[in-house]
Amino acid sequence: MSKELVFGHQNPDTDAITAAIAFSYYQNQLGYETEAVALGEPNEETQYALKHFDMKAPRVVKTVSNEVDSVMLVDHNEPQQSAPDIDKVTVTHLVDHHRIANFNTAQPLWANLRPYGCVSTILYEMFNEKHIDIPAHLAGMMMSAIISDTLLLKSPTTTDHDREAVKGLAKISGETDYEDYGIKMLKAGTNISAKSDNEIVDGDAKTFELGGTTLRIGQVNTVDLDDVFARQADLEKEMQSLMSKNGYDTFVLIVTNILNSDSELLVVGANPDKVEKAFGKKLDANKRMNLPGVVSRKKQVVPPLTDAFEG
């Protein structure tokens, strides 16, 4: 059996990094030979969790076909979010909680798709179903991933499965006060002053093909929206630069306050009218739109944008 690489999406967040580690460990217990890798460096939040649970980040790869013939995907399926040479390898396994779009394979594959708040929740249930013990440090990372993806179980993407998984993983990891830990971890990722303009607009960005339009959607968490928008002129320049370099038509940046679960959008490029149509609100003179209660790109931003751009 040849070795396979396991990885999440580009610009990996805590779930993409953790899910790769966890699914690789899971598959190795079943007799596969796999290695968890990443399509980018871990962000500050993920680094906090890795350090807290004394784990090493997966090595970063730029391409995969130069190493293996087959891969396993976690936390994504859309090709534009994956390795640039994903079309040159065989995808044998997929574990995801996102929409399925522009994804196809030449051969049948093993897939586990569940509408949960986090892939690590799916993996937690898979470990339990196979009666495979989860090491304490890995359980801590999986708990961290769920806290990250659901904003400490406050996101509308949160399910009862996520709530049960966090409690179960906290017990295994020994992190009894997961709420206190979760707040500290989330805040570790909101140090805006330490982030470059590129890290703010593109550090957690994904590309979507909607109605013939290439839409880039970034998201950054903060504890004060003004900390981000004080740099708006420079952020817009960076967004324009990335659009010119990569052929994006529209760039949307979601700035989310993790303390009150509100967001504000900044829109650069073409189709501002479609963004307004998506949310039923007008952009202000600063190209911004306030969206109270919106925290989830997957559930609250991408669906209405899809309807507006493809409708």
C-alpha positions, 0 to 999 in steps of 0.5 A, a space after each residue: 500500500 503506497 503512502 498517502 498525504 492527508 491535508 485540509 484547505 489552503 490558508 489552513 485554520 485550526 480545523 484544517 490543521 487538526 483534521 489532517 492530523 486526526 484523520 491521518 492518525 485514524 487511518 494509520 490505526 486502520 492499517 493505512 500509511 499516511 502523513 498529515 501535511 498542510 497547505 500553509 503555515 498555522 495561524 496564531 490561534 492554531 499555534 496557540 493550541 499546538 503549543 498548549 497541547 505540545 504538538 508539532 504542526 504538520 510540514 507545509 507542502 506546495 504541491 503533492 503529485 511530486 510525492 504521492 499518487 493518492 491523497 485524502 482530503 479533509 475540511 474542503 472539496 472544491 479544487 480551487 481551495 486545494 493543492 494546485 496539482 490536485 488534478 494530478 492525484 487520485 482522491 481516495 478519501 474525503 471528510 468534510 462539512 462544507 457544500 460540495 461544488 466543482 468536485 469530481 473524481 475519476 474513481 469511486 472514493 470513500 466519503 463522510 459528509 455531515 452538516 456539522 459545525 466542524 470536521 473534527 466533530 465528524 472525526 470524533 464520532 468516527 473514532 468512537 464508531 471504530 472504538 479507537 482511543 484518541 490520545 489526550 493531546 490530539 483530543 485537545 486539538 480536536 476540541 480546539 478545532 470545534 471551538 474555533 469553527 463554532 466560535 465557542 459553540 455560539 455560531 449558527 453552524 453549531 449542532 448538538 453533535 458539536 456540543 457533545 464532542 467538545 465535552 467528550 474531547 475536553 474530558 479526554 484531554 484533561 482540559 476541564 474548563 474548555 470555555 476559559 481555554 476557548 476564550 484564550 485561544 480565540 483571543 490569541 488569533 485576534 492580535 490585529 497589530 501583529 498581522 500584516 495587511 495580507 494576513 488580515 485580508 487573505 490569511 483565512 480566505 477562500 475562493 468560490 466560483 459563483 455564476 461565472 464570477 470568481 469571488 474571494 471571501 476572507 474572514 478575520 476575527 477581532 475584539 474591536 472592529 475599529 482595530 481592523 478598519 483603521 487600516 482600511 485604505 491599506 487593506 483595500 490596496 492589498 485586496 486590489 493587488 491580490 485581485 490583479 494577481 490572481 484574477 478575482 472579480 470580487 473580494 469580500 472581507 468579513 470582519 467578525 467581533 468574537 465578543 458580540 458575534 457581529 460582523 462588518 463586510 468590506 467589498 472591493 471589485 465588481 458586483 457590489 450590487 449583487 453583494 447588496 442583493 444577497 444581504 438586502 442591505 446597501 453598502 455605505 460610502 466606505 464600501 462597508 455593510 454591518 451584519 449583526 449576528 453574522 459569524 459563519 462564512 459557510 452558513 450565513 455568507 456563502 449561501 446568500 451570495 451564491 443565490 445572488 450571483 447565480 440567481 
